Amino acid sequence: MLALRLARGSHPLVLLRRLLVAAASAGVGFLLLCALGYASGHPAHSAGAVLRLLWCLVPFAATVQFAVAVARTDPSTRPRSGLSAVGLGPVRLAVLAAVSTAVSCTLGSMVALLFYLHLRGDLSGLPFDGAAAGLLDAEAPLPLPAALVLLALVPLAAAAGSAFALRAEPVSTAAPDDASSEVLTEPEAPGPTAPPTGLPWGVALTAAGLAIEAYMSRGDGRSLLPLPGRLDATPAGVLAGWALTAAGLAVAGPGLAHLCGRLLQAARPGAVRLLAGRVLMDESRRIGRPLGVVCAVLAAAAAAYALYGTAPRPLGPLTVLGAVLVLGCTTATLLTSALEARQAREQTAQALLRLGAPVSALRAATALRAAALLIVFAPLTWLIAELAALPLTV
């Protein structure tokens, strides 16, 4: 009940983010139900049904990541002084975040079930009754227990991820003046956070993924893991190599963001460049991983367009839905993580303004951070896309 009361009194932007989580959960739930309907309607094609279900893991992971990011930026789950006295300590707040996330995702799953049954023709009295009966295998009965189990996966995973993320997040107790002095210290001074250590591992994973993709792309091009649409010429090894490449970019993201902060402070920086570099180094863990994931998704989209963009109707409707979910959720996760980083440095910004720093300097530092990330990650995305598409197009 407390989660529902907090949701009702939340800011409109907070409610909008929760509605987006519900919409993403509805999309993933619809894809899972489509995979279940195919398995029910084609019992002789069990391998194809399993492959369709495996393809749902990509939008499933993107949706859970987005739900966790939204939970981290929810003001109602942020630790504040005085909450522990009324029984809302870190553990209770983590449970509250998990319940709120589960409510949003469950709402989306129920909408997916109703929409799926409506398009199959199982529910009547509304427009477009049975409009997709052929696509959704309406002639076969839908096993309701299995459907409910699949629809419960997203709420359970998102709730567990939200609780773990908030429970493991350290609570900052620094005063505003201490925060401002920490940002402007030298990089070697005691107390700046330790740099991320995943950059070498991320580079190794990315290189290994590209090598596996290049090696496995040789052959007759017959697919062992087809998309649930019309992309049916991609070997399973290519897809496994690309998954390894995406994991490598996600691991390397924080290290690359930290490196961008270092570069901003090179060659005798002024106050603006020093501030931008120090803040970017401090936020590298928070925004680096979602930025690496977005880089991987955009590179995959560019490689897919280079490979299939000229083919007539290369994508089926379910593939389009999955691609929209992945692109939308990863981009929304990056924007939500940027909002979380802005909330985390709010005390530092207020302290700098009290010390006499002009607002234009803070805006210039923000622009410098965005430009540095764009300069590093945009060419990297293009390079990965070219290397991924090259062995498939020659």
Secondary structure, DSSP 8 states (H G I E B T S, - for coil): -HHHHHHHTS-HHHHHHHHHHHHHHHHHHHHHHHHHHHHHH-TT-HHHHHHHHHHTHHHHHHHHHHHHHHHHT-GGGS--TTTGGGT--HHHHHHHHHHHHHHHHHHHHHHHHHHHHHHHTSS-SSTTTTTTTTTTTTTS---HHHHHHHHHHHHHHHHHHHHHHHHHS------HHHHHHHHTS-TTSSSS------HHHHHHHHHHHHHHHHHHT-SS---SS--SSS-----HHHHHHHHHHHHHHHHHHHHHHHHHHHHHT-SS--HHHHHHHHHHHHTHHHHHHHHHHHHHHHHHHHHHHHHHTTSSS---HHHHHHHHHHHHHHHHHHHHHHHHHHHHTHHHHHHHHHTT--HHHHHHHHHHHHHHHHHHHHHHHHHHHHHHHHHHH-
